[in-house]
Amino acid sequence: MKKITIVGAGRVGESTAQILAKEELCRELVLLDIQEGVPQGMALDIQESASLLRFDTKVSGHSNPAAMADSELVIVTAGFPRKPGMSRSDVLDANLKIIDSVVDNIVRYAPESMVMMVTNPVDVLTWYVWSKTGWERRRVFGQSGALDTARMASFIAMETGYSIKDISPLVLGGHGDAMVPLVRFSDIAGIPLEHFLDPQAIARIVQRTRQGGGEILSLKQHSSAYDSPAAAIAAMVDAISHHRNRILPCVSILDGEYGQHDIAMGIPAVLNENGLVKIIELDLNDKERREFEASADMVRADIERLPHRETA
């Protein structure tokens, strides 16, 4: 891509910018934040690593939202992070005010862009951005499934000792404690997970996956995760920038898929240069479907707290 803007020069935004620049996933990368000096300093710091890391991406920082003009993709990381003991839903009201302003600026300055939501609660806010813009659903999607799946892969590797390169898990549902790690669709080198792990070990992995972000937050105390979310964002950007038609778990607007309407949930989807172009609908068994529906109920409860939709 020619130009990507990251809105929010916090730790997730900075880590994402470092990876996107290093991997040369765009020609121009803009860091945007309301705090004057912060995005400029971060961008300069990253730019000064270019000769050492061997990248040509132009990185700049701005506080004027007009800097996002002509962006093909806007990645939204701006918002208040969780504190220990908080759920992702607990930051909804505070972050909604921030996202309102961000969406207004995207519609004004980058009306042809795609939007990748990262700010929590990401499922709810992805739905809100789609609803507020009135854009095609392929243009508005969120990052969480790629992160949750990566976390599950890490925990499987820790339990088994096998190379993470051979581990392919899958997580569906909302990005919260009711997410749905799909053991039946997870494998190591094509071999079902149950071949390597007993039910107790699998249950530990499932529970740890659901609490993956909270575990990091409780350990760090003063900061939530940012390196792994940035890597997940970069994987999605890579699929778009290089037109890969890659299947990744993403927060997607559902219109009948999985029996859900008018909601955003994490499901496997195809990403390419046109955005999220196809939803992969799996044949869930009764237990998996019940868990997915329970996760959807939690997301929908937060959506119902939002103000009545209005197109920007």
N, C-alpha and C positions, 0 to 999 in steps of 0.2 A: 504494500500500500504506500501511497505517497505521504499521507499525513494521518497521525493518530493523536488525539488529545486525551490526557488523563486528568479528570477533575478530582482534585483532592491530593495535596502534596503531603500526606501523612506517611506512615511507615509502609503501608501496602502500596500506595501510589509510588513512593520512591523505589521500593524493591521491584515493582513492575517496570518502571521506567528503566532501571538498570538492565533488566533482562531483555526488554524489547530493543533497547539500543545495542546491546552487545550482540544480539542475534540478528540485527539489521532487519527487523520485521517491518520497518517503514523507513522512508527517506527523511521525514521530519516528525519529531516527537515533541509535543507541547505538554508541559506540566502547568496546571492551572489551579490556583488557590487564592482565597480572599485575603490571606495574610501576606501583605506586601513584603517582599524580600525572601520569604521562605521558598517559594517555587523557583525563584531566580537563583538562589544559592544552591539548591539541590540540582538544578539543571546544569549549572556551571561545574559543580563537583563531578557529575556524571560525564559531562563533555570533556573534562580534563583527563579522564581515563581512556579516551578514545585511542590515543597512540599506543597505549600499553595493551589494551584489549583488542585492538585492530578492528575498529568499526568506523563507518563513515556517517552514521546517523547524526543528523543535526538536532540537538536537544536544546530547548529554550524554556524558560519559566516566565509566567505572566500572572497578573492579578486582574487583568481586563478580560472578561469573557469573550470579547470580540476576537481574541487570539485563536479561538477554536474554528474560525471560519474556514470552510473548505475541507474540514476533517472528514475522512471516510468512516472512521470509527471513533466514538467517544466512550471511554471507559470511566464509569462513575464509582469512585472509591470514597468520596467525601461523606463525612458523617461522624457521629459520636460512636466510639467503640464501646463494647461491653466492658463492665467491671466485674471482678469476681463475684459470683453468686447471681448475676443477671442472666436472663435468657435473651435470645436475639429479639424476641417480641418486646422486651422491656425498653428498647431504644427506638421503637417505632414512632412515637409521637414527636420526639426531638428530631429524628432524622427526616421525617416527613416535611417539615418546614424547609430543611436544607434542599431536599430533592425538588420541591416545588420551584424554587429559584433556579436550580440547575436545569430542570426541564424547560423552563421558559427561555433560558439562554440557548439551549441546544436548538429549540425550535426556531429561534430568531437567527442564530448565527451559523448553524450547521444543519439546515432542514433536510438535506439529502443523506445524512449520515446514518450509520447503524449505532445502536446503543447497547453496551454491555454493562449491566448492573452488577455491582459488587457490594454496595452498601447494605447492611443488614437492617431489618429482616429481608433478605434478598428476594425471596419468592413474592412477598407482598409488594415490595417496592418495584419489582419488575412488572407485575400486573398494573400497578399504579401508573408507571411511566407509559406503558402501552395504552392504557385507558385515557390518560391525559393527552397524549399526542394524537391518538387516532390513527397511528401508522399501521402498516402491515405487520403481522406478528413475526415475520421473518427478520424484521429490522430491530426488534427489541427482545433481548434475551438476557439471562443472568448466569453468573458463575457461582456454582456451589457443588454441583454433581461431580465435576472433574476433581475438585478438592477432596470431597468426601470419599470418592473412589480411590484417590491416591493415598489417603490416610488408611483406608482399609487394606490396600496393598502393602503398606508399610507394616501394619500389625500382623498380617499373614506371614510376611518375611521374618518378622521377629519371632513368631511362634514356631515356624518350620525350619528356619535357617537356610531356606532356598533363595536363589537369586531373585531379586525383585523384578528383574527383566523378564522373567517367565510367568509372573503373576498377573492375572487379569480378573479383577473383581468388578462388581457393578453395584452402585447405590442409587436408589430412586427416592422420590418423595420430597417433602419440604426439608429445608436446611435447618434442622433442629433436632431435638431429642427423639422425635417420632419419625426420623428418616428411616428408609427401608433398605438395609444391606441385603442384596439378593444372593444368598449363599448358593442357590441352585444354578445361578448364571455365572458363578465365579469358579476359576480353575487355575491350576499351575501347569503350564506347558500343555494345555488342553485336557488335563486330567482333573476330574471333579475334586473339589476341595475336601469332600468327605473321605476321599481315599487317604488323605494325609493327616487329618485332624479328627479327634473324637468330638462328640457333641458339646462337651464342656468347654473345650478350647475354642470351638466355633462360636459358642455363646459369648465367651469373653471378647472375642474379636468384634462381634456384632455390637456389644455394649460399648466397647472402647471406641468404635467408629462413631457411634451416635454421640459420644461425649468428647470427640477428638479436639474440637476447638476449646471447649471448657477445660480440658486437661492442661492444655498449654497455658491458658489464661490463669488457672489456679497456681501453676508453677512459677510463671513470670510475675504475677501479681499486678504489675504496672503496665502491661502491654499484652495485647492479644497477638495471635499469629500473624505474620506478614510474609515470611519467605515462601512458605508452601502455598498460600493464596496467590502470591505473585507468579509462582511457577505454573499454577493452574490457569491463571489468566493468560499467560504467555502461550500455553499449549493451545488454547482456543484461538488466540490471535494468529498463531502459526498456521492453523487450519484454514483461517480466512485469508490471510495474506498470501499463502502459497496455493490457494485453490485446491485443497487436498481432498474435499469430499470426505472428511474424516468423521467417524461416528464417535461422539463424546457425550457424556451425560451433562446436560445443560438445563437451566431453568427456562422453561418454554411455556408460552401461552397455549393452553389446551382448549380445543373446541370439539369436544366429543371423544377425544382419545382417552383411553383408560376410564371411560365413563364419566369424565369430568368436563365441565363447561365453565368458561368465564373465570379462569383461575390460572395461576402460574405455578408450575411444579417442576421438580427435577426429573427428567426422563432422558433416555438416549436419543440423540438427534444428529442430523448431518449438517456439518458446517462447511461452507465454501465461500467464495468471494461475494456471493449474494446474501450471506448471512445464514440464519438457521432455516434451511430450505426443506427439511423433511423430519418428521417425528417417527421414530421407530417404536411401534406398539408391540409389546411383548404379551404373550399369552400367560398371564399370571394364574397361579393356582389359588384356591380359596383362601389359604392363610396369607399369601402375599397380597392378594387383593384387599383383604380386610385391613392389613397393616397400611397399605397405600391409601385406602379410604380414610383411615384414622388420621394419617398425616395430612390428607387434604382437608379434613374437618378443622384441624388446627390452623392451617393457612387461611381457610375461608373465614374463620372466626376473627382473624386479624384484618382481613379485607373488609369485613363488615364494620370495622371500627373507623374506616377511612371516610373522608367527606365524599359526598355524592360526586361521581365522575363528571368531569367537564373537559371538553376538548380544548387544547391550547390553541 
